[in-house]
Structures are given as structure tokens and as C-alpha cells.
Amino acid sequence: MNYKITVINVENEFKICPSCGYKDGFHTMLKKEVTVTKWLFICPSCSEVFDIGHIVEKEQ
Ligand SMILES: [Zn+2]
């Protein structure tokens, strides 16, 4: 898959899309990388993918 991931810094909440202004939250996805699994957020309106710095852990 070839898509751009936009890295942003979130202060209090992440609900409004910084690209298009959509204000009802995000779809989510997980992306496995070499050492971590990233938790990414996809705007339902403009489909931009955001990395707000979260990773997920999996139970063994
Ligand atoms: Zn958007």
C-alpha cells in the first residue's frame, strides 16, 4: 500500500481533521513496523492518514 502518513502532535483531543476540517472523529488502523505496531487514524472524509505518536502492544 502506498499512502502518505502525516505525523502530528496532539494536545488535548484528536477529533477534528487538520486537513479538511471533518469534525466527527476518525477510523483507525494498525501498521506493523520493524519493532512496533503503530496506531494510525484515517479521516473518513479526506482519507488522510495520521500518526499521533501512539503504538499498541499485543498480548502474547
Ligand atoms: Zn480530513
N, CA, C, O and the ligand as a Tripos MOL2 file, in Angstrom:
@<TRIPOS>MOLECULE
protein
  241   239    61     0     0
PROTEIN
NO_CHARGES

@<TRIPOS>ATOM
      1 N           0.8490   -1.1950    0.0000 N.3       1 MET1
      2 CA          0.0000    0.0000    0.0000 C.3       1 MET1
      3 C           0.8730    1.2310    0.0000 C.2       1 MET1
      4 O           1.8720    1.3110    0.7150 O.2       1 MET1
      5 N           0.4840    2.1690   -0.8020 N.am      2 ASN2
      6 CA          1.2480    3.4000   -0.8910 C.3       2 ASN2
      7 C           0.3610    4.5840   -0.5020 C.2       2 ASN2
      8 O          -0.5090    5.0090   -1.2620 O.2       2 ASN2
      9 N           0.6020    5.0920    0.6790 N.am      3 TYR3
     10 CA         -0.1550    6.2620    1.1200 C.3       3 TYR3
     11 C           0.7310    7.0760    2.0300 C.2       3 TYR3
     12 O           1.7010    6.5820    2.6050 O.2       3 TYR3
     13 N           0.3700    8.3370    2.1410 N.am      4 LYS4
     14 CA          1.1560    9.2490    2.9450 C.3       4 LYS4
     15 C           0.6770    9.1860    4.3870 C.2       4 LYS4
     16 O          -0.5270    9.1630    4.6400 O.2       4 LYS4
     17 N           1.6060    9.1570    5.3300 N.am      5 ILE5
     18 CA          1.2550    9.2240    6.7440 C.3       5 ILE5
     19 C           1.7090   10.5760    7.2790 C.2       5 ILE5
     20 O           2.8890   10.9190    7.2130 O.2       5 ILE5
     21 N           0.7590   11.3340    7.8060 N.am      6 THR6
     22 CA          1.0600   12.6600    8.3350 C.3       6 THR6
     23 C           1.2680   12.5600    9.8430 C.2       6 THR6
     24 O           0.3670   12.1550   10.5770 O.2       6 THR6
     25 N           2.4560   12.9310   10.2960 N.am      7 VAL7
     26 CA          2.7620   12.9020   11.7210 C.3       7 VAL7
     27 C           2.3750   14.2430   12.3360 C.2       7 VAL7
     28 O           2.8230   15.2970   11.8860 O.2       7 VAL7
     29 N           1.5340   14.1880   13.3720 N.am      8 ILE8
     30 CA          1.1530   15.4320   14.0420 C.3       8 ILE8
     31 C           1.2380   15.2580   15.5520 C.2       8 ILE8
     32 O           1.2910   14.1450   16.0750 O.2       8 ILE8
     33 N           1.2490   16.3880   16.2240 N.am      9 ASN9
     34 CA          1.3030   16.4310   17.6710 C.3       9 ASN9
     35 C          -0.0720   16.8270   18.1940 C.2       9 ASN9
     36 O          -0.6020   17.8670   17.8050 O.2       9 ASN9
     37 N          -0.6550   16.0160   19.0680 N.am     10 VAL10
     38 CA         -1.9960   16.2860   19.5780 C.3      10 VAL10
     39 C          -1.9000   16.8120   21.0000 C.2      10 VAL10
     40 O          -1.2020   16.2470   21.8420 O.2      10 VAL10
     41 N          -2.6140   17.9070   21.2560 N.am     11 GLU11
     42 CA         -2.6120   18.4710   22.6100 C.3      11 GLU11
     43 C          -3.6440   17.7720   23.4910 C.2      11 GLU11
     44 O          -3.2840   16.8810   24.2600 O.2      11 GLU11
     45 N          -4.8850   18.1430   23.3990 N.am     12 ASN12
     46 CA         -5.9040   17.6080   24.3050 C.3      12 ASN12
     47 C          -6.7760   16.5240   23.6860 C.2      12 ASN12
     48 O          -7.0650   15.5140   24.3270 O.2      12 ASN12
     49 N          -7.1870   16.7280   22.4660 N.am     13 GLU13
     50 CA         -8.0390   15.7360   21.8310 C.3      13 GLU13
     51 C          -7.7520   15.7060   20.3360 C.2      13 GLU13
     52 O          -7.2270   16.6610   19.7640 O.2      13 GLU13
     53 N          -8.1110   14.5850   19.7200 N.am     14 PHE14
     54 CA         -7.9260   14.4460   18.2750 C.3      14 PHE14
     55 C          -9.2630   14.0280   17.6950 C.2      14 PHE14
     56 O          -9.5930   12.8430   17.6560 O.2      14 PHE14
     57 N         -10.0150   14.9930   17.2550 N.am     15 LYS15
     58 CA        -11.3780   14.7540   16.7890 C.3      15 LYS15
     59 C         -11.6380   15.4190   15.4520 C.2      15 LYS15
     60 O         -12.4220   14.9260   14.6420 O.2      15 LYS15
     61 N         -10.9700   16.5480   15.2280 N.am     16 ILE16
     62 CA        -11.1840   17.3250   14.0020 C.3      16 ILE16
     63 C         -10.0080   17.1120   13.0560 C.2      16 ILE16
     64 O          -8.8520   17.2400   13.4590 O.2      16 ILE16
     65 N         -10.3030   16.7890   11.8050 N.am     17 CYS17
     66 CA         -9.2370   16.5480   10.8360 C.3      17 CYS17
     67 C          -8.4930   17.8480   10.5250 C.2      17 CYS17
     68 O          -9.1100   18.8290   10.1090 O.2      17 CYS17
     69 N          -7.1730   17.8640   10.7240 N.am     18 PRO18
     70 CA         -6.4070   19.0790   10.4480 C.3      18 PRO18
     71 C          -6.3120   19.3960    8.9560 C.2      18 PRO18
     72 O          -5.9610   20.5160    8.5860 O.2      18 PRO18
     73 N          -6.6190   18.4310    8.1040 N.am     19 SER19
     74 CA         -6.5210   18.6660    6.6660 C.3      19 SER19
     75 C          -7.8060   19.2330    6.0800 C.2      19 SER19
     76 O          -7.7700   20.2140    5.3380 O.2      19 SER19
     77 N          -8.9430   18.6200    6.4090 N.am     20 CYS20
     78 CA        -10.1920   19.0300    5.7480 C.3      20 CYS20
     79 C         -11.2250   19.6070    6.7020 C.2      20 CYS20
     80 O         -12.2370   20.1500    6.2590 O.2      20 CYS20
     81 N         -10.9860   19.5000    8.0140 N.am     21 GLY21
     82 CA        -11.9320   20.0870    8.9580 C.3      21 GLY21
     83 C         -13.0660   19.1790    9.3830 C.2      21 GLY21
     84 O         -13.9150   19.5790   10.1790 O.2      21 GLY21
     85 N         -13.0920   17.9450    8.8570 N.am     22 TYR22
     86 CA        -14.1130   16.9790    9.2960 C.3      22 TYR22
     87 C         -14.0410   16.8410   10.8090 C.2      22 TYR22
     88 O         -12.9560   16.7110   11.3760 O.2      22 TYR22
     89 N         -15.2270   16.8700   11.4780 N.am     23 LYS23
     90 CA        -15.1730   17.0380   12.9280 C.3      23 LYS23
     91 C         -15.7730   15.8870   13.7280 C.2      23 LYS23
     92 O         -16.0340   16.0420   14.9210 O.2      23 LYS23
     93 N         -15.9930   14.7560   13.1090 N.am     24 ASP24
     94 CA        -16.6380   13.6640   13.8400 C.3      24 ASP24
     95 C         -15.7370   12.4660   14.0870 C.2      24 ASP24
     96 O         -16.2130   11.3320   14.1550 O.2      24 ASP24
     97 N         -14.4410   12.7070   14.2230 N.am     25 GLY25
     98 CA        -13.5420   11.6280   14.6000 C.3      25 GLY25
     99 C         -13.0020   10.8460   13.4230 C.2      25 GLY25
    100 O         -13.1580   11.2440   12.2680 O.2      25 GLY25
    101 N         -12.3550    9.7150   13.7310 N.am     26 PHE26
    102 CA        -11.5390    9.0220   12.7440 C.3      26 PHE26
    103 C         -11.7920    7.5180   12.7220 C.2      26 PHE26
    104 O         -12.2110    6.9260   13.7170 O.2      26 PHE26
    105 N         -11.5310    6.9260   11.5830 N.am     27 HIS27
    106 CA        -11.3430    5.4880   11.5210 C.3      27 HIS27
    107 C          -9.9420    5.1900   12.0420 C.2      27 HIS27
    108 O          -9.0960    6.0830   12.1000 O.2      27 HIS27
    109 N          -9.6960    3.9480   12.4170 N.am     28 THR28
    110 CA         -8.3440    3.6210   12.8560 C.3      28 THR28
    111 C          -7.8020    2.4460   12.0690 C.2      28 THR28
    112 O          -8.5490    1.6900   11.4490 O.2      28 THR28
    113 N          -6.4860    2.3110   12.1080 N.am     29 MET29
    114 CA         -5.8250    1.1640   11.5070 C.3      29 MET29
    115 C          -4.5490    0.8910   12.2800 C.2      29 MET29
    116 O          -4.0350    1.7600   12.9840 O.2      29 MET29
    117 N          -4.0460   -0.3230   12.1410 N.am     30 LEU30
    118 CA         -2.7760   -0.6880   12.7480 C.3      30 LEU30
    119 C          -1.7780   -0.9770   11.6490 C.2      30 LEU30
    120 O          -2.1270   -1.5400   10.6120 O.2      30 LEU30
    121 N          -0.5330   -0.5890   11.8790 N.am     31 LYS31
    122 CA          0.5020   -0.8170   10.8760 C.3      31 LYS31
    123 C           1.7400   -1.3870   11.5460 C.2      31 LYS31
    124 O           2.3880   -0.7160   12.3500 O.2      31 LYS31
    125 N           2.0600   -2.6120   11.2140 N.am     32 LYS32
    126 CA          3.2380   -3.2600   11.7880 C.3      32 LYS32
    127 C           4.5050   -2.6930   11.1790 C.2      32 LYS32
    128 O           4.6500   -2.6250    9.9580 O.2      32 LYS32
    129 N           5.4180   -2.2890   12.0440 N.am     33 GLU33
    130 CA          6.7250   -1.8800   11.5600 C.3      33 GLU33
    131 C           7.7540   -2.7980   12.2060 C.2      33 GLU33
    132 O           7.3820   -3.7880   12.8360 O.2      33 GLU33
    133 N           9.0130   -2.4970   12.0640 N.am     34 VAL34
    134 CA         10.0350   -3.4560   12.4710 C.3      34 VAL34
    135 C           9.9330   -3.8270   13.9480 C.2      34 VAL34
    136 O           9.9160   -5.0080   14.2960 O.2      34 VAL34
    137 N           9.8660   -2.8170   14.8150 N.am     35 THR35
    138 CA          9.8680   -3.1190   16.2470 C.3      35 THR35
    139 C           8.5390   -2.8200   16.9280 C.2      35 THR35
    140 O           8.2930   -3.3150   18.0280 O.2      35 THR35
    141 N           7.6800   -2.0260   16.3080 N.am     36 VAL36
    142 CA          6.4310   -1.6280   16.9630 C.3      36 VAL36
    143 C           5.2610   -1.7620   15.9910 C.2      36 VAL36
    144 O           5.4360   -1.8730   14.7780 O.2      36 VAL36
    145 N           4.0560   -1.7470   16.5740 N.am     37 THR37
    146 CA          2.8440   -1.6420   15.7560 C.3      37 THR37
    147 C           2.2450   -0.2670   16.0010 C.2      37 THR37
    148 O           1.8920    0.0770   17.1300 O.2      37 THR37
    149 N           2.1340    0.5110   14.9390 N.am     38 LYS38
    150 CA          1.6300    1.8690   15.0780 C.3      38 LYS38
    151 C           0.1110    1.8940   15.0140 C.2      38 LYS38
    152 O          -0.5090    1.1280   14.2750 O.2      38 LYS38
    153 N          -0.4710    2.7790   15.7920 N.am     39 TRP39
    154 CA         -1.9070    3.0010   15.7940 C.3      39 TRP39
    155 C          -2.1560    4.2730   15.0020 C.2      39 TRP39
    156 O          -1.8140    5.3700   15.4440 O.2      39 TRP39
    157 N          -2.7560    4.1160   13.8280 N.am     40 LEU40
    158 CA         -2.9400    5.2490   12.9280 C.3      40 LEU40
    159 C          -4.4160    5.6020   12.8010 C.2      40 LEU40
    160 O          -5.2930    4.7790   13.0630 O.2      40 LEU40
    161 N          -4.6670    6.8200   12.4020 N.am     41 PHE41
    162 CA         -6.0330    7.3480   12.3190 C.3      41 PHE41
    163 C          -6.2990    7.8520   10.9050 C.2      41 PHE41
    164 O          -5.4880    8.5760   10.3270 O.2      41 PHE41
    165 N          -7.4490    7.4580   10.3570 N.am     42 ILE42
    166 CA         -7.7880    7.7980    8.9820 C.3      42 ILE42
    167 C          -9.0190    8.6990    8.9700 C.2      42 ILE42
    168 O         -10.0460    8.3640    9.5610 O.2      42 ILE42
    169 N          -8.9140    9.8240    8.3090 N.am     43 CYS43
    170 CA        -10.0710   10.7190    8.2050 C.3      43 CYS43
    171 C         -11.1200   10.0820    7.2940 C.2      43 CYS43
    172 O         -10.8020    9.7100    6.1650 O.2      43 CYS43
    173 N         -12.3690    9.9480    7.7630 N.am     44 PRO44
    174 CA        -13.4190    9.3550    6.9290 C.3      44 PRO44
    175 C         -13.7880   10.2370    5.7440 C.2      44 PRO44
    176 O         -14.3730    9.7600    4.7720 O.2      44 PRO44
    177 N         -13.4540   11.5030    5.8200 N.am     45 SER45
    178 CA        -13.8370   12.4270    4.7540 C.3      45 SER45
    179 C         -12.7600   12.5330    3.6720 C.2      45 SER45
    180 O         -13.0490   12.3260    2.4930 O.2      45 SER45
    181 N         -11.5290   12.8520    4.0580 N.am     46 CYS46
    182 CA        -10.4860   13.0750    3.0420 C.3      46 CYS46
    183 C          -9.4920   11.9200    2.9440 C.2      46 CYS46
    184 O          -8.6080   11.9400    2.0890 O.2      46 CYS46
    185 N          -9.6280   10.9000    3.8240 N.am     47 SER47
    186 CA         -8.8050    9.6880    3.8010 C.3      47 SER47
    187 C          -7.3390    9.9050    4.1600 C.2      47 SER47
    188 O          -6.5170    9.0080    3.9740 O.2      47 SER47
    189 N          -7.0110   11.0710    4.6660 N.am     48 GLU48
    190 CA         -5.6310   11.2730    5.0920 C.3      48 GLU48
    191 C          -5.3390   10.3990    6.3220 C.2      48 GLU48
    192 O          -6.2020   10.2040    7.1770 O.2      48 GLU48
    193 N          -4.1160    9.8830    6.3910 N.am     49 VAL49
    194 CA         -3.7120    9.0020    7.4880 C.3      49 VAL49
    195 C          -2.8100    9.7750    8.4350 C.2      49 VAL49
    196 O          -1.8400   10.4050    8.0140 O.2      49 VAL49
    197 N          -3.1440    9.7170    9.7290 N.am     50 PHE50
    198 CA         -2.3980   10.4780   10.7260 C.3      50 PHE50
    199 C          -1.7260    9.5580   11.7360 C.2      50 PHE50
    200 O          -2.2980    8.5610   12.1770 O.2      50 PHE50
    201 N          -0.5050    9.9190   12.0840 N.am     51 ASP51
    202 CA          0.2430    9.2630   13.1540 C.3      51 ASP51
    203 C           0.3640   10.2730   14.2810 C.2      51 ASP51
    204 O           1.0760   11.2700   14.1600 O.2      51 ASP51
    205 N          -0.3460   10.0050   15.3930 N.am     52 ILE52
    206 CA         -0.2800   10.9500   16.5120 C.3      52 ILE52
    207 C           0.6470   10.4290   17.6030 C.2      52 ILE52
    208 O           0.6150   10.9120   18.7350 O.2      52 ILE52
    209 N           1.4710    9.4420   17.2620 N.am     53 GLY53
    210 CA          2.5200    9.0070   18.1690 C.3      53 GLY53
    211 C           2.1780    7.8440   19.0660 C.2      53 GLY53
    212 O           2.9050    7.5640   20.0200 O.2      53 GLY53
    213 N           1.0670    7.1470   18.7770 N.am     54 HIS54
    214 CA          0.6970    6.0180   19.6230 C.3      54 HIS54
    215 C           1.1090    4.6950   18.9950 C.2      54 HIS54
    216 O           1.0550    4.5210   17.7770 O.2      54 HIS54
    217 N           1.5210    3.7700   19.8510 N.am     55 ILE55
    218 CA          1.7840    2.4120   19.4100 C.3      55 ILE55
    219 C           0.9190    1.4710   20.2340 C.2      55 ILE55
    220 O           0.4500    1.8520   21.3060 O.2      55 ILE55
    221 N           0.7000    0.2630   19.7600 N.am     56 VAL56
    222 CA         -0.0960   -0.6940   20.5230 C.3      56 VAL56
    223 C           0.7730   -1.8990   20.8740 C.2      56 VAL56
    224 O           1.7340   -2.2300   20.1810 O.2      56 VAL56
    225 N           0.3950   -2.5380   21.9770 N.am     57 GLU57
    226 CA          1.0630   -3.7570   22.3800 C.3      57 GLU57
    227 C           0.0850   -4.9150   22.2460 C.2      57 GLU57
    228 O          -1.1260   -4.7390   22.3780 O.2      57 GLU57
    229 N           0.6180   -6.0880   21.9840 N.am     58 LYS58
    230 CA         -0.2160   -7.2580   21.8110 C.3      58 LYS58
    231 C           0.1150   -8.2590   22.8930 C.2      58 LYS58
    232 O           1.2810   -8.4900   23.2130 O.2      58 LYS58
    233 N          -0.9470   -8.8630   23.4660 N.am     59 GLU59
    234 CA         -0.7080   -9.9210   24.4390 C.3      59 GLU59
    235 C          -0.1150  -11.1230   23.7410 C.2      59 GLU59
    236 O          -0.4560  -11.4260   22.5980 O.2      59 GLU59
    237 N           0.7650  -11.7990   24.4310 N.am     60 GLN60
    238 CA          1.4040  -12.9660   23.8080 C.3      60 GLN60
    239 C           0.4680  -14.1520   23.7640 C.2      60 GLN60
    240 O           0.8430  -15.2160   23.2730 O.2      60 GLN60
    241 ZN         -9.9300   15.0090    6.5440 Zn       61 ZN61
@<TRIPOS>BOND
     1     1     2 1
     2     2     3 1
     3     3     4 2
     4     3     5 am
     5     5     6 1
     6     6     7 1
     7     7     8 2
     8     7     9 am
     9     9    10 1
    10    10    11 1
    11    11    12 2
    12    11    13 am
    13    13    14 1
    14    14    15 1
    15    15    16 2
    16    15    17 am
    17    17    18 1
    18    18    19 1
    19    19    20 2
    20    19    21 am
    21    21    22 1
    22    22    23 1
    23    23    24 2
    24    23    25 am
    25    25    26 1
    26    26    27 1
    27    27    28 2
    28    27    29 am
    29    29    30 1
    30    30    31 1
    31    31    32 2
    32    31    33 am
    33    33    34 1
    34    34    35 1
    35    35    36 2
    36    35    37 am
    37    37    38 1
    38    38    39 1
    39    39    40 2
    40    39    41 am
    41    41    42 1
    42    42    43 1
    43    43    44 2
    44    43    45 am
    45    45    46 1
    46    46    47 1
    47    47    48 2
    48    47    49 am
    49    49    50 1
    50    50    51 1
    51    51    52 2
    52    51    53 am
    53    53    54 1
    54    54    55 1
    55    55    56 2
    56    55    57 am
    57    57    58 1
    58    58    59 1
    59    59    60 2
    60    59    61 am
    61    61    62 1
    62    62    63 1
    63    63    64 2
    64    63    65 am
    65    65    66 1
    66    66    67 1
    67    67    68 2
    68    67    69 am
    69    69    70 1
    70    70    71 1
    71    71    72 2
    72    71    73 am
    73    73    74 1
    74    74    75 1
    75    75    76 2
    76    75    77 am
    77    77    78 1
    78    78    79 1
    79    79    80 2
    80    79    81 am
    81    81    82 1
    82    82    83 1
    83    83    84 2
    84    83    85 am
    85    85    86 1
    86    86    87 1
    87    87    88 2
    88    87    89 am
    89    89    90 1
    90    90    91 1
    91    91    92 2
    92    91    93 am
    93    93    94 1
    94    94    95 1
    95    95    96 2
    96    95    97 am
    97    97    98 1
    98    98    99 1
    99    99   100 2
   100    99   101 am
   101   101   102 1
   102   102   103 1
   103   103   104 2
   104   103   105 am
   105   105   106 1
   106   106   107 1
   107   107   108 2
   108   107   109 am
   109   109   110 1
   110   110   111 1
   111   111   112 2
   112   111   113 am
   113   113   114 1
   114   114   115 1
   115   115   116 2
   116   115   117 am
   117   117   118 1
   118   118   119 1
   119   119   120 2
   120   119   121 am
   121   121   122 1
   122   122   123 1
   123   123   124 2
   124   123   125 am
   125   125   126 1
   126   126   127 1
   127   127   128 2
   128   127   129 am
   129   129   130 1
   130   130   131 1
   131   131   132 2
   132   131   133 am
   133   133   134 1
   134   134   135 1
   135   135   136 2
   136   135   137 am
   137   137   138 1
   138   138   139 1
   139   139   140 2
   140   139   141 am
   141   141   142 1
   142   142   143 1
   143   143   144 2
   144   143   145 am
   145   145   146 1
   146   146   147 1
   147   147   148 2
   148   147   149 am
   149   149   150 1
   150   150   151 1
   151   151   152 2
   152   151   153 am
   153   153   154 1
   154   154   155 1
   155   155   156 2
   156   155   157 am
   157   157   158 1
   158   158   159 1
   159   159   160 2
   160   159   161 am
   161   161   162 1
   162   162   163 1
   163   163   164 2
   164   163   165 am
   165   165   166 1
   166   166   167 1
   167   167   168 2
   168   167   169 am
   169   169   170 1
   170   170   171 1
   171   171   172 2
   172   171   173 am
   173   173   174 1
   174   174   175 1
   175   175   176 2
   176   175   177 am
   177   177   178 1
   178   178   179 1
   179   179   180 2
   180   179   181 am
   181   181   182 1
   182   182   183 1
   183   183   184 2
   184   183   185 am
   185   185   186 1
   186   186   187 1
   187   187   188 2
   188   187   189 am
   189   189   190 1
   190   190   191 1
   191   191   192 2
   192   191   193 am
   193   193   194 1
   194   194   195 1
   195   195   196 2
   196   195   197 am
   197   197   198 1
   198   198   199 1
   199   199   200 2
   200   199   201 am
   201   201   202 1
   202   202   203 1
   203   203   204 2
   204   203   205 am
   205   205   206 1
   206   206   207 1
   207   207   208 2
   208   207   209 am
   209   209   210 1
   210   210   211 1
   211   211   212 2
   212   211   213 am
   213   213   214 1
   214   214   215 1
   215   215   216 2
   216   215   217 am
   217   217   218 1
   218   218   219 1
   219   219   220 2
   220   219   221 am
   221   221   222 1
   222   222   223 1
   223   223   224 2
   224   223   225 am
   225   225   226 1
   226   226   227 1
   227   227   228 2
   228   227   229 am
   229   229   230 1
   230   230   231 1
   231   231   232 2
   232   231   233 am
   233   233   234 1
   234   234   235 1
   235   235   236 2
   236   235   237 am
   237   237   238 1
   238   238   239 1
   239   239   240 2
@<TRIPOS>SUBSTRUCTURE
     1 MET1         2 RESIDUE 1 A MET
     2 ASN2         6 RESIDUE 1 A ASN
     3 TYR3        10 RESIDUE 1 A TYR
     4 LYS4        14 RESIDUE 1 A LYS
     5 ILE5        18 RESIDUE 1 A ILE
     6 THR6        22 RESIDUE 1 A THR
     7 VAL7        26 RESIDUE 1 A VAL
     8 ILE8        30 RESIDUE 1 A ILE
     9 ASN9        34 RESIDUE 1 A ASN
    10 VAL10       38 RESIDUE 1 A VAL
    11 GLU11       42 RESIDUE 1 A GLU
    12 ASN12       46 RESIDUE 1 A ASN
    13 GLU13       50 RESIDUE 1 A GLU
    14 PHE14       54 RESIDUE 1 A PHE
    15 LYS15       58 RESIDUE 1 A LYS
    16 ILE16       62 RESIDUE 1 A ILE
    17 CYS17       66 RESIDUE 1 A CYS
    18 PRO18       70 RESIDUE 1 A PRO
    19 SER19       74 RESIDUE 1 A SER
    20 CYS20       78 RESIDUE 1 A CYS
    21 GLY21       82 RESIDUE 1 A GLY
    22 TYR22       86 RESIDUE 1 A TYR
    23 LYS23       90 RESIDUE 1 A LYS
    24 ASP24       94 RESIDUE 1 A ASP
    25 GLY25       98 RESIDUE 1 A GLY
    26 PHE26      102 RESIDUE 1 A PHE
    27 HIS27      106 RESIDUE 1 A HIS
    28 THR28      110 RESIDUE 1 A THR
    29 MET29      114 RESIDUE 1 A MET
    30 LEU30      118 RESIDUE 1 A LEU
    31 LYS31      122 RESIDUE 1 A LYS
    32 LYS32      126 RESIDUE 1 A LYS
    33 GLU33      130 RESIDUE 1 A GLU
    34 VAL34      134 RESIDUE 1 A VAL
    35 THR35      138 RESIDUE 1 A THR
    36 VAL36      142 RESIDUE 1 A VAL
    37 THR37      146 RESIDUE 1 A THR
    38 LYS38      150 RESIDUE 1 A LYS
    39 TRP39      154 RESIDUE 1 A TRP
    40 LEU40      158 RESIDUE 1 A LEU
    41 PHE41      162 RESIDUE 1 A PHE
    42 ILE42      166 RESIDUE 1 A ILE
    43 CYS43      170 RESIDUE 1 A CYS
    44 PRO44      174 RESIDUE 1 A PRO
    45 SER45      178 RESIDUE 1 A SER
    46 CYS46      182 RESIDUE 1 A CYS
    47 SER47      186 RESIDUE 1 A SER
    48 GLU48      190 RESIDUE 1 A GLU
    49 VAL49      194 RESIDUE 1 A VAL
    50 PHE50      198 RESIDUE 1 A PHE
    51 ASP51      202 RESIDUE 1 A ASP
    52 ILE52      206 RESIDUE 1 A ILE
    53 GLY53      210 RESIDUE 1 A GLY
    54 HIS54      214 RESIDUE 1 A HIS
    55 ILE55      218 RESIDUE 1 A ILE
    56 VAL56      222 RESIDUE 1 A VAL
    57 GLU57      226 RESIDUE 1 A GLU
    58 LYS58      230 RESIDUE 1 A LYS
    59 GLU59      234 RESIDUE 1 A GLU
    60 GLN60      238 RESIDUE 1 A GLN
    61 ZN61       241 GROUP 0 **** ****
